[in-house]
Amino acid sequence: MAHNQRNLSGYRAVWLMSMFDLPVDSPKARHDYTRFRIGLLKQGFSMLQFSVYARYCDSDERAEVFRQRIKQMLPPAGEVRIVTITDRQFARMQVFLGKKRTAAEKAPEQLMLF
């Protein structure tokens, strides 16, 4: 039981974030952009903002699997950055909204199984 609690620690669990700036100046570039974005969604990423997607992973080892998958999906042009933050850090994120007020997404309270 202690092993399972350690696995769900806010310091062991991580959020893998993919931030990208991809060209959309031609039909081929738009196709590559769409293919990459859909690939992230199929891998369980959620959009936080335009061109910023995040996925919860219960460990850094699990996150490494998705880092490798992103590397395999990279489009030929543009820039993709991947950053990993702990679940505790993600929970402390502050979201500031302009005039349009919407609720910010919540961090999962338990492990999500797909």
N, C-alpha and C positions, 0 to 999 in steps of 0.2 A: 504494500500500500504506500509506503514512503517513497518508493521508486516512482509511482504514478504521480504523486504530488510534486516531486521534483521536476518531472517532465512538464507539468502545467505551470511551472513558475513563470512569473512575469519577466524574469531575467533570462530564462532559457528560451521561451517562446519569442519569435521574432516576426516582424512584418518586413516583407521583401517589397521594395518599391522600385518601379520602373518608370523613369522619366525620359521622355524622348522628344526630339525635335526633328521631324522628318519632312522632306520636301513634298509638296503637293502641286507642283507647277506643270505637271504633264499627266496624261492619262495613266502612263506606266507608274509614275511616282505615287499617284493617288491609289492605284491598285496595291502597290507595295505597302503604303501606309495602312490601308484598310486590312490587308492580310495580316500585318503585324498586330494591329489592334484586336482583331478578331482572335488571333492566336493567343493573346494575353487573356482574353475573356474565356476561351476554352480551357486555359490552364488554371482557371479559378481566380483570376485577378478581378478587382472591382475598380471602376474609375473613381478617383478622388477629385480630380480636376481634369480639364482638358490636358491630355498628354501626360498625366500622372496616374499611374495604376498601382494598386497595392494588393498583396496577398498575405494572409496569415499562415504561418508555419509553426509547428510545435517545437521545432529545434532548428539550429543553424545547419545541421546536417541535412535536414529535409529541404531547407531553403536552397542548399547547394544544387539539389536536383532541378529546381526551377531556374536557377541561374544558368545552368547548362542548357536547359530547354530554350531560354531566351536567346542565348548565344547562337543556337541552331536556327532560330527564326529571324535573325538580324536582316533587315533590308539592306540592299547594296549602297544606299546613300543615306545621309543624315547622321544623327547622333543619338545614342541610347545610353543612359546611365542607370546603374542598378545600385541601390543603397539598402542596407539592412539596419533596422533599428529594433530594439527590444520592445516587447509588448508594453512594458512599463513606460518607456519613452513615448510610444504611440498614444497611450492613454493620457499623457500630459499635453498632447498637442492642443493648441488653442486655434480655434477657427473664428475668423472675423469676417463678417458678411457686410456687404453694402446695403443698399436700400431694400433689396429683395431678401426677405427673411425666410430661411428654411432651416429645419433641424439638421444638425451635423450627424454623420453616421456614428454609431456606437461601436466600440470594440466588442468582439464576441465575449460573452460571459462564460462560455464553455466551448470545448473542442467541437468544431463542426465536422461532421463526417459526410463525405460525398459518396 
